[in-house]
């Protein structure tokens, strides 16, 4: 299985760059925060090298199969540049705060020595158009509704009233990042070739997720009633 959710949205003429990589069990979107605790030696080495740079950054990709620790995992090829904004030492780990930047496509994985690295091409930035303002508003409403419903059944990372950026392009990516959907859905969002494609995908999947939470809650309630009645 690969992450070929849409036609290649990147400009093939862009230069290939080498970037340190951090495979994770979650998707990072542009304009979304990322908090990490580094304790593996390979990533501490990576961080030490990065902090020597003027603008330290690394790539984040979703793990397709395997685990975050130990190496040997299979990785998706579409990811996001994580720009480091804060580093703080802890007991037995280093805390890193980063923010999602530009999207990229991995063209070649390099040896994981001393840490994961890849050759990448950056993806074209999505462009905002005023004609998508209503669609963005519909998407925000759908995401906030689904978060509100989901929070009634399980703890959510993001509250339904979470504040978004004023910039419509940034907030569109943030809506993709906070929607209570699967990582595979998020990978489809990340691979969007246009802002319209992104917003439609987020709106539709958030709506479906909200309906699924409601249906699941009703089914659970029916089961409880049956148990109470001695069925």
QUIHUJO-V884947 format. One record per residue. RES is the residue in one letter. PSI is psi in degrees with one decimal (NA if undefined). NEAR is the number of other C-alpha atoms within 12 Angstrom. Layout:
# QUIHUJO-V884947
RES,PSI,NEAR / RES,PSI,NEAR
This chain:
# QUIHUJO-V884947
X,134.2,12 / X,174.4,18 / X,49.1,29 / X,67.3,20 / X,-22.1,23 / X,170.8,19 / X,151.9,13 / X,113.6,24 / X,1.3,27 / X,153.9,29 / X,113.8,19 / X,-16.8,16 / X,-7.3,11 / X,148.5,16 / X,152.4,16 / X,132.5,20 / X,151.5,22 / X,135.0,25 / X,134.0,36 / X,145.2,38 / X,147.0,43 / X,95.3,42 / X,134.5,41 / X,166.1,32 / X,13.2,26 / X,162.8,31 / X,133.8,44 / X,131.2,44 / X,156.1,44 / X,140.1,37 / X,18.4,31 / X,145.6,30 / X,155.6,26 / X,125.3,32 / X,126.2,23 / X,149.5,33 / X,112.9,26 / X,127.7,27 / X,-19.8,22 / X,140.3,21 / X,-38.5,19 / X,-36.2,23 / X,-26.9,33 / X,-38.2,27 / X,-43.0,20 / X,-45.2,30 / X,-42.0,37 / X,-41.6,21 / X,-40.7,20 / X,-38.6,26 / X,-9.1,20 / X,-14.3,12 / X,157.0,14 / X,-41.0,11 / X,82.6,16 / X,131.9,27 / X,155.3,33 / X,167.8,44 / X,144.0,47 / X,126.9,45 / X,154.0,44 / X,137.6,37 / X,124.6,32 / X,-45.6,25 / X,142.8,18 / X,-166.6,17 / X,161.1,18 / X,-33.2,28 / X,147.2,21 / X,-22.2,17 / X,-180.0,25 / X,6.3,17 / X,157.7,21 / X,137.0,22 / X,147.0,36 / X,163.2,40 / X,-12.7,37 / X,132.5,46 / X,-168.3,45 / X,138.4,46 / X,131.1,41 / X,117.9,39 / X,119.0,36 / X,130.0,29 / X,-19.1,24 / X,140.2,23 / X,133.9,24 / X,132.1,19 / X,142.0,17 / X,-175.7,13 / X,102.1,10 / X,4.6,13 / X,168.6,18 / X,127.1,24 / X,132.1,23 / X,131.2,31 / X,127.7,25 / X,169.1,31 / X,138.7,29 / X,133.9,33 / X,-123.8,33 / X,147.5,33 / X,158.6,39 / X,166.8,45 / X,129.4,39 / X,126.0,34 / X,-26.6,26 / X,132.6,22 / X,133.5,25 / X,165.6,19 / X,140.5,16 / X,59.3,21 / X,111.1,17 / X,-3.9,20 / X,164.6,30 / X,136.7,36 / X,157.6,29 / X,155.7,33 / X,132.7,26 / X,159.1,35 / X,133.6,31 / X,148.2,32 / X,154.3,33 / X,138.4,24 / X,142.7,24 / X,151.7,27 / X,137.8,21 / X,143.3,23 / X,136.5,17 / X,-24.5,15 / X,-13.8,13 / X,8.9,22 / X,-44.5,20 / X,-40.4,17 / X,-40.7,26 / X,-40.5,35 / X,-41.3,22 / X,-39.6,23 / X,-43.6,36 / X,-43.9,37 / X,-41.8,26 / X,-41.9,33 / X,-44.6,44 / X,-38.3,34 / X,-45.4,31 / X,-36.2,38 / X,-40.6,37 / X,-43.0,31 / X,-45.6,30 / X,-36.0,33 / X,-18.1,23 / X,-18.2,19 / X,-23.3,20 / X,159.4,18 / X,133.5,14 / X,148.5,20 / X,-33.4,17 / X,137.6,25 / X,154.8,24 / X,-17.5,26 / X,13.8,18 / X,141.9,20 / X,138.4,16 / X,164.3,25 / X,151.8,17 / X,-32.4,12 / X,126.9,18 / X,-33.2,28 / X,-45.7,28 / X,-44.2,29 / X,-28.7,30 / X,-43.7,46 / X,-37.6,48 / X,-36.0,39 / X,-38.9,49 / X,-36.0,47 / X,-26.8,40 / X,-11.0,44 / X,134.7,46 / X,72.0,40 / X,176.3,35 / X,164.5,22 / X,-33.3,27 / X,-41.4,25 / X,-43.0,30 / X,-36.5,36 / X,-35.7,37 / X,-42.3,34 / X,-46.8,45 / X,-28.3,52 / X,6.4,43 / X,137.9,37 / X,-9.4,27 / X,161.2,29 / X,-34.9,35 / X,-44.7,27 / X,-42.1,29 / X,-51.7,37 / X,-41.7,43 / X,-43.9,30 / X,-45.5,37 / X,-45.2,43 / X,-49.1,36 / X,-43.9,29 / X,-35.9,31 / X,-40.5,38 / X,-45.6,30 / X,-38.6,26 / X,-42.7,29 / X,-42.5,30 / X,-37.3,24 / X,-39.5,21 / X,-43.1,26 / X,-46.2,24 / X,-41.3,17 / X,-38.6,19 / X,-39.4,20 / X,-41.3,16 / X,-42.2,14 / X,-41.3,15 / X,-39.9,15 / X,-40.3,15 / X,-41.3,15 / X,-41.6,14 / X,-40.1,13 / X,-41.6,12 / X,-41.8,11 / X,-36.4,10 / X,-2.3,9 / X,23.3,8 / X,NA,9
